[in-house]
């Protein structure tokens, strides 16, 4: 068989595998999430199985169950801490009349309205930003939209329960039999490439563990910085500060867009729920924006370059370009999975296409 035929067959097989993965995307996502969780739980799993008292050692099935239990305990503890505070937040929001929102923000926006009208006279003298905000809120909080929201939440909860059960089941076996996922991947390649695939998977495991630890560390830093700023500088109640900071930290996972969405909701919720005594609304808005902006600057120029460039062994500019490409191809979802996907591609490219100079340059730090 000539070289061209081999390439054609290889491309055809790759396309078939890609189509199958796309068609069963939900199952593939469950497997990938389980693989990531098993990677994160591997250090604890290894420590538990290493415990030996005389001739007794912890069975792998028990160690896997304990590891899974610890991981779920951490997740549930975070949820139980945030949920009551978030409940108070949404209760406060539901008790607010939309009309009062316009009155609250009209005075701080007065100068901005005058500036916009002066710059764009065609808008008319009746142009008001607060009217636009109220109109959008009224569209959101209509009876049909609320009913649709609760229907969506019900569907989401059902799907989440199913996903948790499936992921837990798969993760348990990935923890118990730590080579299971690797063997599944190796089975997709010819025997002569087995050693290459094993080396690639070892590198992928190491780099992805660093990356997801980096994501967790970044989120914690964002929450701490925003909570400190909102509580000490903006003067918000601690419960409100930590809920808004947690929301901003979670949304920060979405590159570029997420931080600004978090800041917008942070300012909006604060204006509708709590205005600290003795602070004018205009000054409060400035303080809130300053807190979120300062945190974002620290994240952009300190946290991200240090955490992600070291965790995936890639240049910050390289990561930036990858994110832009992912955004243009698959939007926000593409940006979320861009860095781990790029890491996997780089590692496998190093193993199978190392004779190309471009691949050598991109993978020389792995």
C-alpha positions as CSV (number, residue, x, y, z in Angstrom):
1,X,0.0,0.0,0.0
2,X,1.5,3.3,-1.0
3,X,1.9,6.3,1.3
4,X,-1.0,8.3,-0.2
5,X,-3.4,5.4,0.3
6,X,-2.3,5.2,4.0
7,X,-3.0,8.9,4.5
8,X,-6.4,8.6,2.8
9,X,-7.4,5.6,5.0
10,X,-6.1,7.4,8.1
11,X,-8.1,10.6,7.4
12,X,-11.2,8.5,6.6
13,X,-10.9,6.6,9.9
14,X,-10.4,9.9,11.8
15,X,-13.5,11.4,10.2
16,X,-15.6,8.3,11.1
17,X,-14.4,8.4,14.7
18,X,-15.1,12.2,14.8
19,X,-18.6,11.6,13.5
20,X,-19.3,8.9,16.0
21,X,-18.0,11.1,18.8
22,X,-20.3,14.0,17.6
23,X,-23.3,11.8,17.2
24,X,-22.9,10.4,20.8
25,X,-21.6,13.7,22.1
26,X,-23.4,13.4,25.4
27,X,-21.9,10.1,26.2
28,X,-18.4,11.3,25.1
29,X,-18.8,14.3,27.4
30,X,-19.7,12.1,30.3
31,X,-16.6,10.0,29.7
32,X,-14.4,13.0,29.4
33,X,-15.8,14.5,32.6
34,X,-15.3,11.2,34.4
35,X,-11.7,11.0,33.1
36,X,-11.0,14.5,34.4
37,X,-12.5,13.7,37.8
38,X,-10.5,10.5,38.0
39,X,-7.3,12.5,37.2
40,X,-8.1,15.0,40.0
41,X,-8.9,12.2,42.4
42,X,-5.8,10.1,41.5
43,X,-3.5,11.5,44.2
44,X,-5.9,10.6,47.0
45,X,-6.6,7.3,45.4
46,X,-2.9,6.5,45.3
47,X,-2.4,7.5,49.0
48,X,-5.3,5.3,50.1
49,X,-4.2,2.2,48.2
50,X,-0.7,2.7,49.6
51,X,-1.9,2.5,53.2
52,X,-0.8,-0.9,54.6
53,X,-1.3,-2.0,58.2
54,X,0.5,-5.4,58.7
55,X,-1.1,-7.5,56.0
56,X,-4.2,-5.4,55.6
57,X,-4.5,-2.8,52.8
58,X,-7.5,-0.9,51.5
59,X,-9.2,-2.6,48.5
60,X,-9.3,-0.5,45.3
61,X,-13.0,-0.5,45.2
62,X,-13.2,0.9,48.8
63,X,-10.5,3.5,48.0
64,X,-12.4,4.5,44.8
65,X,-15.6,4.9,46.8
66,X,-13.9,7.0,49.5
67,X,-12.2,9.2,46.9
68,X,-15.5,9.7,45.1
69,X,-17.2,10.5,48.4
70,X,-14.6,13.1,49.3
71,X,-14.9,14.8,45.9
72,X,-18.7,14.9,46.2
73,X,-18.5,16.1,49.8
74,X,-16.4,19.1,48.7
75,X,-18.8,20.0,45.9
76,X,-21.9,19.6,48.1
77,X,-20.2,21.7,50.9
78,X,-19.6,24.5,48.5
79,X,-23.1,24.3,47.2
80,X,-24.6,24.3,50.7
81,X,-22.6,27.3,51.6
82,X,-23.5,29.3,48.5
83,X,-27.2,28.2,48.1
84,X,-28.7,29.9,51.2
85,X,-26.9,33.2,50.3
86,X,-28.0,32.9,46.7
87,X,-31.6,32.2,47.9
88,X,-31.6,35.4,49.9
89,X,-30.3,37.3,46.8
90,X,-33.0,36.0,44.5
91,X,-35.7,36.6,47.2
92,X,-34.6,40.2,47.4
93,X,-34.7,40.5,43.6
94,X,-38.2,39.1,43.3
95,X,-39.5,41.6,45.9
96,X,-38.3,44.6,43.9
97,X,-40.6,46.5,41.6
98,X,-39.1,47.1,38.2
99,X,-40.4,50.6,38.1
100,X,-38.3,51.5,41.2
101,X,-35.2,50.4,39.4
102,X,-35.5,53.3,36.9
103,X,-35.9,55.8,39.7
104,X,-32.8,54.4,41.5
105,X,-30.5,54.6,38.6
106,X,-31.9,57.8,36.9
107,X,-29.9,60.3,38.9
108,X,-26.5,58.6,38.5
109,X,-27.1,58.3,34.7
110,X,-28.3,61.9,34.3
111,X,-24.9,63.3,33.1
112,X,-24.4,60.2,30.9
113,X,-27.8,60.7,29.3
114,X,-27.0,64.4,28.6
115,X,-23.7,63.5,27.1
116,X,-25.2,60.8,24.8
117,X,-28.0,63.2,23.7
118,X,-25.4,65.9,23.0
119,X,-23.3,63.5,21.0
120,X,-26.1,61.9,19.1
121,X,-28.9,64.5,18.7
122,X,-30.9,62.1,16.5
123,X,-31.8,60.1,19.6
124,X,-34.1,62.9,20.8
125,X,-34.3,64.8,24.0
126,X,-36.4,62.0,25.6
127,X,-33.6,59.4,25.4
128,X,-33.0,57.7,28.7
129,X,-30.7,54.7,29.4
130,X,-32.9,53.7,32.4
131,X,-35.9,53.3,30.2
132,X,-34.0,50.8,28.0
133,X,-33.0,48.9,31.2
134,X,-36.6,48.8,32.4
135,X,-37.9,47.7,29.0
136,X,-35.4,44.8,28.9
137,X,-36.2,43.8,32.5
138,X,-39.9,43.8,31.7
139,X,-39.2,41.5,28.7
140,X,-37.3,39.1,30.9
141,X,-39.8,39.0,33.8
142,X,-43.0,38.5,31.8
143,X,-45.3,35.6,32.9
144,X,-44.4,33.5,29.9
145,X,-40.7,34.0,30.4
146,X,-40.9,33.1,34.1
147,X,-42.9,29.9,33.2
148,X,-40.4,29.1,30.5
149,X,-37.6,29.7,33.0
150,X,-39.0,27.3,35.6
151,X,-39.6,24.7,32.8
152,X,-36.0,25.1,31.8
153,X,-34.8,24.8,35.4
154,X,-36.9,21.6,35.9
155,X,-35.5,20.1,32.8
156,X,-32.0,21.2,33.8
157,X,-32.3,19.6,37.3
158,X,-33.6,16.3,35.8
159,X,-30.7,16.2,33.2
160,X,-28.2,17.2,36.0
161,X,-29.4,14.3,38.2
162,X,-29.0,11.8,35.3
163,X,-25.6,13.3,34.5
164,X,-24.4,13.0,38.1
165,X,-25.4,9.4,38.3
166,X,-23.8,8.5,35.0
167,X,-20.6,10.4,35.7
168,X,-20.3,8.9,39.3
169,X,-20.7,5.4,37.9
170,X,-18.0,5.9,35.2
171,X,-15.7,7.8,37.5
172,X,-15.8,5.0,40.1
173,X,-14.5,2.5,37.6
174,X,-11.9,4.9,36.2
175,X,-10.6,5.4,39.7
176,X,-10.7,1.7,40.5
177,X,-9.1,0.6,37.3
178,X,-6.8,3.6,36.5
179,X,-5.7,2.3,33.1
180,X,-9.2,1.8,31.8
181,X,-9.5,5.1,30.0
182,X,-6.0,4.9,28.6
183,X,-6.8,1.4,27.3
184,X,-9.9,2.7,25.6
185,X,-7.8,5.3,23.8
186,X,-5.0,2.9,22.9
187,X,-7.5,0.5,21.4
188,X,-8.3,3.1,18.7
189,X,-4.7,3.0,17.4
190,X,-2.7,0.3,15.5
191,X,-0.4,-1.8,17.7
192,X,2.7,-0.3,16.2
193,X,1.7,3.1,17.7
194,X,1.0,1.8,21.2
195,X,4.1,3.2,22.8
196,X,3.6,6.6,21.2
197,X,0.0,6.7,22.5
198,X,1.1,5.7,26.0
199,X,3.7,8.4,26.2
200,X,1.1,10.9,24.8
201,X,-1.5,9.9,27.3
202,X,1.0,10.2,30.2
203,X,1.9,13.8,29.1
204,X,-1.8,14.7,28.6
205,X,-2.7,13.4,32.1
206,X,0.1,15.4,33.7
207,X,-0.6,18.7,31.8
208,X,-4.4,18.5,32.2
209,X,-4.1,17.9,35.9
210,X,-2.0,21.1,36.1
211,X,-4.5,23.0,34.0
212,X,-7.6,22.0,36.0
213,X,-5.8,22.7,39.2
214,X,-5.0,26.1,37.7
215,X,-8.6,26.7,36.8
216,X,-9.6,25.9,40.4
217,X,-6.9,28.1,41.8
218,X,-7.8,31.0,39.5
219,X,-11.5,30.8,40.5
220,X,-10.6,30.8,44.2
221,X,-8.4,33.8,43.8
222,X,-11.1,35.7,41.9
223,X,-13.7,34.9,44.6
224,X,-11.3,36.0,47.4
225,X,-10.3,39.3,45.6
226,X,-13.8,40.2,44.7
227,X,-15.2,39.3,48.2
228,X,-12.5,41.4,49.8
229,X,-13.1,44.4,47.6
230,X,-16.9,44.3,47.7
231,X,-16.9,43.9,51.5
232,X,-14.1,46.3,52.5
233,X,-14.1,48.9,49.7
234,X,-17.7,48.9,48.4
235,X,-19.2,48.3,51.9
236,X,-21.6,45.5,50.9
237,X,-22.9,42.9,53.4
238,X,-20.6,39.9,53.6
239,X,-23.3,37.5,52.4
240,X,-24.0,39.6,49.3
241,X,-20.4,40.2,48.6
242,X,-19.5,36.5,48.6
243,X,-22.5,35.5,46.4
244,X,-21.6,38.2,43.8
245,X,-17.9,37.3,44.1
246,X,-18.7,33.6,43.6
247,X,-20.9,34.4,40.6
248,X,-18.1,36.4,39.1
249,X,-15.6,33.7,39.8
250,X,-17.7,31.0,38.0
251,X,-18.4,33.3,35.0
252,X,-14.7,34.1,34.8
253,X,-14.2,30.6,33.5
254,X,-15.7,31.9,30.2
255,X,-12.7,33.8,28.7
256,X,-13.2,37.5,27.9
257,X,-17.0,37.6,28.1
258,X,-17.5,36.0,31.5
259,X,-15.8,38.6,33.7
260,X,-17.8,41.5,32.2
261,X,-21.1,39.5,32.6
262,X,-20.2,38.9,36.2
263,X,-19.4,42.6,36.8
264,X,-22.6,43.7,35.1
265,X,-24.8,41.4,37.3
266,X,-22.7,42.4,40.3
267,X,-23.5,46.1,39.8
268,X,-27.1,45.5,38.8
269,X,-27.9,43.2,41.8
270,X,-26.2,45.6,44.2
271,X,-28.2,48.6,43.0
272,X,-31.5,46.7,43.2
273,X,-30.8,45.0,46.6
274,X,-28.5,47.1,48.8
275,X,-27.2,50.6,48.9
276,X,-24.8,51.1,51.8
277,X,-25.7,53.9,54.2
278,X,-24.1,57.2,53.5
279,X,-23.0,56.2,49.9
280,X,-24.5,57.9,46.9
281,X,-25.5,55.6,44.1
282,X,-23.1,57.2,41.6
283,X,-20.2,56.7,44.0
284,X,-21.3,53.1,44.7
285,X,-21.3,52.3,41.0
286,X,-17.7,53.7,40.7
287,X,-16.6,51.6,43.7
288,X,-18.2,48.5,42.3
289,X,-16.7,49.0,38.8
290,X,-13.3,49.7,40.4
291,X,-13.4,46.5,42.4
292,X,-14.4,44.3,39.4
293,X,-12.0,46.0,37.1
294,X,-9.0,45.8,39.6
295,X,-9.7,42.0,40.0
296,X,-9.9,41.6,36.2
297,X,-6.6,43.4,35.7
298,X,-4.9,41.3,38.4
299,X,-6.3,38.2,36.7
300,X,-5.2,39.2,33.2
301,X,-1.7,40.4,34.0
302,X,-0.8,38.2,37.0
303,X,-3.0,35.1,37.5
304,X,-3.6,33.9,33.9
305,X,0.0,34.3,32.6
306,X,1.4,32.6,35.7
307,X,-1.2,29.8,36.1
308,X,-2.0,28.8,32.5
309,X,1.3,29.4,30.8
310,X,3.0,27.2,33.4
311,X,0.2,24.6,33.7
312,X,0.0,23.8,30.0
313,X,3.6,24.8,29.0
314,X,2.4,27.3,26.4
315,X,3.3,30.9,25.7
316,X,0.5,33.4,26.9
317,X,0.3,34.8,23.3
318,X,-0.1,31.3,22.0
319,X,-3.0,30.7,24.4
320,X,-4.6,34.1,23.4
321,X,-4.5,33.1,19.7
322,X,-5.9,29.7,20.4
323,X,-8.8,31.3,22.3
324,X,-9.6,33.7,19.4
325,X,-9.6,30.8,16.9
326,X,-11.9,28.7,19.2
327,X,-14.3,31.7,19.7
328,X,-14.6,32.2,15.9
329,X,-15.2,28.4,15.4
330,X,-17.5,27.5,18.3
331,X,-18.3,30.6,20.3
332,X,-18.2,30.6,24.1
333,X,-18.3,26.7,24.3
334,X,-15.2,26.6,22.0
335,X,-13.4,29.0,24.3
336,X,-14.2,26.9,27.3
337,X,-12.6,23.8,25.9
338,X,-10.0,25.5,23.8
339,X,-7.0,25.2,26.2
340,X,-7.4,21.5,27.2
341,X,-8.2,20.5,23.6
342,X,-5.1,22.4,22.4
343,X,-3.0,20.6,25.0
344,X,-4.2,17.2,23.8
345,X,-3.5,18.2,20.2
346,X,0.0,19.4,21.0
347,X,0.9,16.3,22.8
348,X,-0.3,13.9,20.1
349,X,1.3,16.1,17.4
350,X,4.6,15.8,19.2
351,X,4.4,12.0,19.2
352,X,3.3,11.5,15.6
353,X,4.4,14.7,13.7
354,X,7.6,15.7,15.4
355,X,9.4,15.8,12.1
356,X,7.6,19.0,11.2
357,X,9.4,22.2,12.3
358,X,6.2,24.0,13.4
359,X,5.3,21.1,15.7
360,X,8.8,21.1,17.1
361,X,8.5,24.8,17.9
362,X,5.0,24.5,19.5
363,X,5.9,21.5,21.6
364,X,9.5,22.1,22.7
365,X,8.4,23.0,26.3
366,X,6.3,20.0,26.9
